[in-house]
Amino acid sequence: MDKSTTKSGAARLRPAARLRNYFLAGILVTAPISITFWLIWRVIGFVDASVTPLIPPQWNPGSYLPFAVPGFGLIIAIVFLILIGILATGYAGRLVTILSDLLVARVPVARSVYGWTKQVFETVLSQRKSAFNEVVLVEYPARGTWAVGFITGRTEGEVQDLTAETVYNVFIPATPNPTTGFLLFIPERDIHRLDMTVEEGIKLVISGGIVTPENLAKRRAQNGANGQVELEPQADARPGLARRLRNYFLAGILVTAPISITIWLTWEVVTYVDDKVTPLIPPTWNPETYLPFGLPGLGVLVAVLTLTLIGFVTASLIGRNLVKLGEHLLNRTPVVRSVYSTIKQIIETVFKEQSKAFREVVLIQYPRAESWAIGFITGQTEGHIQELTPRQVVNVFLPTTPNPTSGFLLFVPREEVQSLRMTVEEGIKMVVSGGIVTPKAPSPDTGDAANEAATAPAESRDAKAKVRATGG
């Protein structure tokens, strides 16, 4: 009785199991190609939506045809970038580029964004680039544990000077999002190059180890008896015209991308502030009430003037008393007082003139000995944490790549922290670019003079200023 029931049950499950297998096979066949087409279609749609409205109607086939032409905006964008590249390689184009660089360099915030964006694009698009061309295996986060990384360049400048041997910039990506991770500086002897392409390495990381590339023996067998493994296509095999067009296209990207990204980011910030501040302006004081057009940047201007006025008022006796009264009321509110005190302490620590928060770039050994990473000192460790540590430690923020706004807070012994003479801006550029943008080591005289000026007592600086003012 039981055996017959078991057999009949197994027989009934067989069709269901077959249907399940067919369903999974259908997903396996359709999902990759569907996702690929969906991504390509989204990119084409985004470019078309951004470029097509800029095309004059008489040049736009969509004006004459009863249907839109998918990809027309993408074609126009590629042709436009090639033309920009052709112009940029000439004398007039180089002159315009130099003038635009000088103009952007005078804008306080935009010059920083433009500078590092241009440097990243120049390094990535350079034909001599070595960034993200090699997949390597390194010991991470401890000896005996391994992780896949990507070489972004050979270490130069201060970091190389502070290490006793040749080191490389290695980006360790996270799973399943390989666009974030950590930038480490690993000695050459600890780097093991893998026989896989960058694409295969990214697949391995994204899948969490599920998608494993072919081994070297299989690849050699497929490529013939000579055992040669062709990992990258040779650039010399490209036709002459195609290679020139490619170079012009890359040159067009190199010219337009940094300034476009800078303008876009600036516009986004200005628009965001305008959207928040402009509705708060009374209609009688708002010029847009009387003008037939909007004024970009009006909200930013009003915000700057308001903050300046608040600072002026709070510097007076009445303003200080009002601030004390407001703090007294906030401190009597159970939940609000904790949030307020924390935010106030952070802002006071960051903005006060004597603060060393995020003003010193350091090199520490992370996550193990003989592996280095860039960090930023945020302050001197105090309180119970310092009491529990046997040595004097400092607060070091270790940022992730390419998003330096997240990372880890570490408490590192002061003697194990090596100070770098690069600026915070240069350190952030290096982290954001994954080591592609490497600042050059400053001259010893410049670095010493800067350090002496930064560490000089306030009284000494004031005395020197008085001497210069009196002509002594």
C-alpha positions in Angstrom: 0.0 0.0 0.0 2.7 2.4 1.0 5.0 1.5 -1.9 2.3 2.0 -4.5 1.4 5.3 -3.0 5.0 6.4 -3.1 5.4 5.3 -6.7 2.2 7.1 -7.8 3.3 10.2 -6.0 6.7 10.2 -7.7 5.0 9.7 -11.1 2.7 12.7 -10.4 5.8 14.9 -9.5 7.7 14.1 -12.7 5.6 16.4 -15.0 5.8 19.2 -12.4 9.5 18.8 -12.1 9.9 18.8 -15.9 7.8 22.0 -16.1 9.9 23.6 -13.4 13.1 22.7 -15.4 11.6 24.1 -18.5 10.7 27.3 -16.7 14.2 27.7 -15.3 15.7 27.0 -18.7 13.4 29.7 -20.2 14.7 32.2 -17.7 18.3 31.1 -18.3 17.9 31.7 -22.0 15.8 34.9 -22.0 17.0 36.8 -19.0 20.6 37.7 -20.1 19.5 38.9 -23.6 16.5 40.7 -22.2 18.5 42.6 -19.6 21.1 43.4 -22.2 18.5 44.8 -24.7 16.8 46.6 -21.8 20.0 48.3 -20.8 20.9 49.3 -24.3 17.4 50.6 -25.0 17.5 52.7 -21.8 20.9 54.2 -22.8 19.6 54.9 -26.3 16.4 56.4 -25.0 18.3 58.6 -22.5 20.7 60.0 -25.1 17.8 60.5 -27.6 15.7 62.3 -25.1 18.7 64.6 -24.2 20.0 65.2 -27.7 17.0 65.1 -30.1 15.3 68.3 -28.7 18.5 70.2 -29.6 18.3 69.3 -33.2 16.7 71.9 -35.5 13.3 70.6 -36.9 14.5 70.8 -40.5 17.3 68.4 -39.7 15.3 66.0 -37.6 13.7 63.1 -39.5 11.1 62.8 -36.8 9.6 66.1 -38.0 8.8 64.5 -41.4 8.2 60.9 -40.5 5.1 59.7 -38.7 7.3 57.8 -36.2 10.4 58.6 -34.2 13.8 57.2 -35.2 15.4 55.3 -32.3 19.1 56.0 -31.9 19.1 59.1 -34.1 20.1 61.2 -31.0 22.9 58.7 -30.3 24.2 59.0 -33.8 24.2 62.8 -33.6 26.0 62.7 -30.3 28.8 60.4 -31.7 29.2 62.5 -34.8 29.3 65.7 -32.7 32.0 64.3 -30.4 34.0 63.2 -33.4 33.8 66.7 -34.9 34.8 68.2 -31.5 37.7 65.8 -31.4 38.8 66.9 -34.9 38.6 70.6 -33.9 40.3 70.0 -30.6 43.4 68.4 -32.2 44.0 71.5 -34.2 45.8 74.7 -33.1 42.6 76.7 -32.6 41.0 73.9 -30.6 44.0 73.6 -28.3 43.9 77.4 -27.8 40.2 77.3 -26.9 40.8 74.4 -24.5 43.6 76.3 -22.8 41.4 79.5 -22.5 38.5 77.5 -21.1 40.8 75.8 -18.5 42.0 79.2 -17.4 38.5 80.5 -17.2 37.2 77.6 -15.1 40.3 77.7 -12.9 39.1 81.1 -11.6 35.7 79.7 -10.3 36.3 78.6 -6.7 34.2 75.4 -6.5 33.9 74.5 -10.2 37.7 74.4 -10.6 38.0 71.5 -8.2 35.3 69.4 -9.9 36.7 70.3 -13.3 40.3 69.6 -12.4 39.8 66.1 -11.0 37.2 65.1 -13.6 39.5 66.1 -16.4 42.4 64.3 -14.8 40.4 61.1 -14.5 39.2 61.2 -18.1 42.8 62.0 -19.4 44.2 59.0 -17.5 41.4 56.6 -18.4 41.2 57.5 -22.1 44.9 57.7 -22.6 46.1 55.0 -25.0 49.0 54.3 -22.7 46.8 53.7 -19.8 47.3 50.7 -17.5 44.3 51.3 -15.3 41.9 48.4 -14.9 43.8 46.3 -17.4 45.0 43.6 -15.0 43.1 41.3 -12.7 45.1 40.2 -9.6 44.9 38.1 -6.5 46.0 39.7 -3.2 45.8 38.6 0.4 42.9 40.5 1.9 41.9 41.3 4.6 44.5 39.1 6.3 47.3 36.8 5.4 45.9 33.5 4.1 42.7 35.1 2.9 42.5 36.1 -0.8 40.5 38.6 -2.8 40.3 39.7 -6.5 41.5 43.2 -7.3 42.3 45.4 -10.3 45.5 47.3 -10.8 44.8 51.0 -11.4 48.5 52.0 -11.8 51.9 51.9 -10.3 52.2 53.9 -7.1 54.0 57.2 -7.4 54.7 60.3 -5.4 54.6 60.4 -1.6 53.0 57.0 -1.0 55.8 55.3 -3.0 58.4 57.4 -1.2 57.2 56.3 2.2 57.2 52.6 1.3 60.4 50.6 1.2 59.6 48.7 -2.0 57.7 49.0 -5.3 54.0 49.1 -4.7 50.9 49.2 -7.0 47.5 50.8 -6.7 45.0 48.0 -6.3 41.2 48.5 -6.2 39.4 45.8 -4.2 35.8 45.9 -5.4 32.7 45.0 -3.3 30.1 42.3 -4.2 27.7 42.6 -6.0 28.4 46.3 -6.7 32.0 46.5 -8.1 31.7 50.3 -8.4 32.6 50.6 -4.7 35.4 49.2 -2.6 38.8 50.1 -1.2 42.0 51.5 -2.7 45.0 49.7 -1.3 48.7 50.0 -2.0 50.2 46.5 -2.3 53.9 45.5 -2.7 54.7 44.0 -6.1 55.8 40.7 -4.4 52.3 40.2 -2.9 50.5 40.7 -6.2 49.6 37.6 -8.2 48.4 38.3 -11.7 45.4 36.2 -12.9 44.9 34.7 -16.4 41.5 36.3 -16.9 40.2 39.4 -18.5 38.9 42.4 -16.6 35.4 41.5 -17.8 35.8 38.0 -16.4 37.1 39.4 -13.1 34.1 41.7 -12.9 31.7 38.8 -13.6 33.3 36.8 -10.9 33.0 39.6 -8.3 29.4 40.6 -9.3 28.2 37.0 -9.1 29.8 36.4 -5.7 31.9 33.5 -7.1 29.0 31.8 -8.9 30.3 32.7 -12.4 33.8 31.3 -12.7 35.9 32.0 -15.8 37.6 29.2 -17.8 40.9 28.0 -16.5 44.1 28.5 -18.4 44.4 25.0 -19.7 41.1 25.0 -21.4 41.8 28.4 -23.0 45.2 27.2 -24.3 43.6 24.1 -25.8 41.0 26.3 -27.6 43.7 28.6 -28.9 45.9 25.9 -30.4 49.0 23.9 -29.6 51.2 27.0 -29.2 49.5 27.8 -25.9 49.2 31.5 -26.6 46.3 33.2 -24.8 45.0 36.3 -26.4 43.4 38.4 -23.6 43.2 41.8 -25.2 42.7 42.7 -28.9 45.7 44.5 -30.4 45.1 48.1 -31.2 47.4 47.9 -34.3 44.9 45.6 -36.0 42.4 48.4 -36.4 41.9 49.9 -39.8 43.5 53.3 -40.2 40.2 55.3 -40.7 38.5 53.5 -37.9 41.4 54.1 -35.5 41.4 57.8 -36.4 37.7 58.2 -35.9 38.1 56.4 -32.5 40.8 58.8 -31.5 38.7 61.8 -32.5 35.7 60.4 -30.6 37.8 59.9 -27.4 39.3 63.4 -27.9 35.8 64.8 -28.1 34.8 63.0 -24.9 38.0 64.3 -23.2 37.2 67.9 -24.2 33.4 67.9 -23.5 33.0 65.5 -20.6 34.8 67.5 -17.8 33.2 70.8 -18.6 29.8 69.2 -19.1 30.0 67.3 -15.8 31.1 70.5 -14.0 28.3 72.6 -15.5 25.8 69.8 -14.7 26.8 69.5 -11.1 26.9 73.3 -10.6 23.4 73.6 -12.2 22.1 70.8 -10.0 23.3 72.5 -6.9 22.0 75.9 -7.9 18.6 74.5 -8.9 18.3 72.6 -5.6 19.1 75.6 -3.5 16.8 77.8 -5.7 13.9 75.3 -5.3 14.3 75.4 -1.5 14.9 79.1 -0.9 13.0 81.0 -3.6 9.5 79.9 -2.4 10.4 81.4 1.0 11.0 84.9 -0.5 8.0 87.2 -0.1 6.4 88.0 -3.5 7.0 91.8 -3.1 10.8 91.1 -2.6 11.1 88.5 -5.3 12.2 89.9 -8.7 10.7 87.0 -10.5 7.2 88.3 -9.6 7.8 91.3 -11.9 10.0 89.7 -14.5 8.6 87.4 -17.3 11.5 84.9 -16.7 13.2 83.2 -13.7 16.6 84.2 -12.3 18.9 81.2 -11.9 21.0 81.5 -8.7 18.6 83.9 -6.9 18.0 81.3 -4.1 21.8 80.8 -3.8 22.4 84.6 -3.5 19.6 85.0 -0.9 20.9 82.0 1.1 24.4 83.4 1.2 23.2 86.9 2.2 20.9 85.4 4.9 23.7 83.3 6.4 26.0 86.3 6.4 23.4 88.4 8.1 22.7 85.7 10.7 26.4 85.6 11.4 26.6 89.3 11.8 23.6 89.4 14.2 24.8 86.5 16.4 28.2 88.2 16.8 26.5 91.0 18.8 25.4 90.9 22.4 21.7 90.6 21.6 22.4 87.8 19.1 24.5 85.8 21.6 21.7 86.1 24.2 19.2 84.9 21.7 21.4 81.9 20.8 21.8 81.0 24.5 18.0 81.2 25.0 17.4 79.0 22.0 19.9 76.4 23.2 18.4 76.5 26.6 15.0 75.7 25.2 16.4 72.9 23.0 18.3 71.3 25.8 15.1 71.0 27.8 13.5 68.9 25.0 14.2 65.2 25.6 14.9 63.8 22.1 15.8 67.1 20.3 18.6 68.0 22.7 20.6 64.8 21.8 20.3 65.4 18.1 21.1 69.1 18.5 24.1 68.7 20.7 25.6 66.0 18.4 25.1 68.1 15.2 26.4 71.2 16.9 29.5 69.4 18.2 30.3 68.0 14.8 29.9 71.4 13.0 31.9 73.2 15.6 34.7 70.7 15.4 34.8 70.8 11.6 34.5 74.6 11.1 36.5 76.0 14.0 39.9 77.4 13.0 41.9 75.3 15.3 40.3 72.1 14.1 42.4 69.4 12.4 39.4 67.5 11.2 39.9 66.4 7.6 43.0 68.7 7.3 45.7 66.0 7.3 46.0 63.1 4.8 47.8 60.1 6.3 49.0 56.6 5.2 48.2 53.7 7.4 48.7 49.9 7.2 45.3 48.5 6.3 43.8 45.9 6.6 47.1 44.0 7.4 50.8 44.7 7.7 52.6 45.5 4.4 49.3 46.8 2.8 48.6 50.5 2.9 45.6 52.8 2.5 44.9 56.5 2.6 43.0 58.0 5.5 42.1 61.4 7.0 42.7 62.4 10.6 39.5 63.7 12.1 40.8 64.4 15.6 42.6 63.2 18.7 41.1 60.2 20.5 39.8 61.1 23.9 37.6 59.6 26.7 37.0 56.0 27.4 38.3 54.8 24.0 41.7 56.3 24.8 41.7 54.9 28.3 41.2 51.3 26.9 44.0 51.5 24.4 47.6 51.0 25.6 49.0 53.6 23.2 48.1 57.1 22.2 45.7 56.8 19.2 44.1 59.2 16.8 40.8 59.1 14.9 41.3 58.2 11.3 38.5 58.1 8.7 39.2 55.5 6.0 37.0 56.3 2.9 35.7 53.9 0.3 36.2 54.2 -3.4 34.7 56.0 -5.4 32.4 57.4 -2.7 34.5 59.0 0.0 31.5 59.9 2.1 31.3 56.4 3.5 34.0 54.3 5.1 35.3 53.2 8.5 36.4 55.1 11.6 39.6 53.6 13.0 41.6 54.4 16.1 45.3 54.1 15.0 48.4 54.5 17.2 50.0 57.8 16.4 53.4 56.3 15.7 51.9 54.0 13.0 50.3 56.9 11.1 52.5 58.4 8.4 51.6 62.0 7.5 51.4 62.9 3.8 52.1 66.4 2.4 49.4 66.2 -0.2 46.3 68.3 0.3 43.0 66.9 1.4 41.7 67.7 -2.1 44.5 65.7 -3.7 43.8 62.8 -1.3 40.1 62.8 -2.1 41.0 62.8 -5.8 43.2 59.8 -5.4 40.5 57.9 -3.5 37.7 58.8 -5.8 39.7 57.8 -8.9 40.8 54.5 -7.4 44.4 55.5 -7.7 44.2 56.6 -11.4 44.8 60.2 -10.3 48.1 60.3 -8.3 49.4 63.6 -7.1 53.1 64.2 -7.5 55.3 64.5 -4.4 55.8 68.1 -3.4 59.3 69.5 -3.2 60.9 69.1 0.3 61.3 72.8 0.8 57.7 73.6 -0.1 56.4 70.8 2.2 58.6 71.9 5.2 57.6 75.5 4.8 53.9 74.6 4.6 54.2 72.4 7.7 56.0 75.0 9.6 53.4 77.6 8.7 50.6 75.3 9.7 52.1 74.3 13.0 53.4 77.7 14.0 51.8 79.2 17.2 49.1 81.8 16.7 51.1 84.3 18.8 54.1 83.9 16.5 52.0 84.4 13.4 50.4 87.5 14.9 53.8 88.9 15.9 55.1 88.4 12.4 52.0 90.1 10.9 52.5 93.1 13.2 56.2 93.4 12.1 55.2 93.3 8.4 52.4 95.9 9.0 54.8 98.3 10.7 57.5 97.8 8.1 59.9 96.2 10.5 
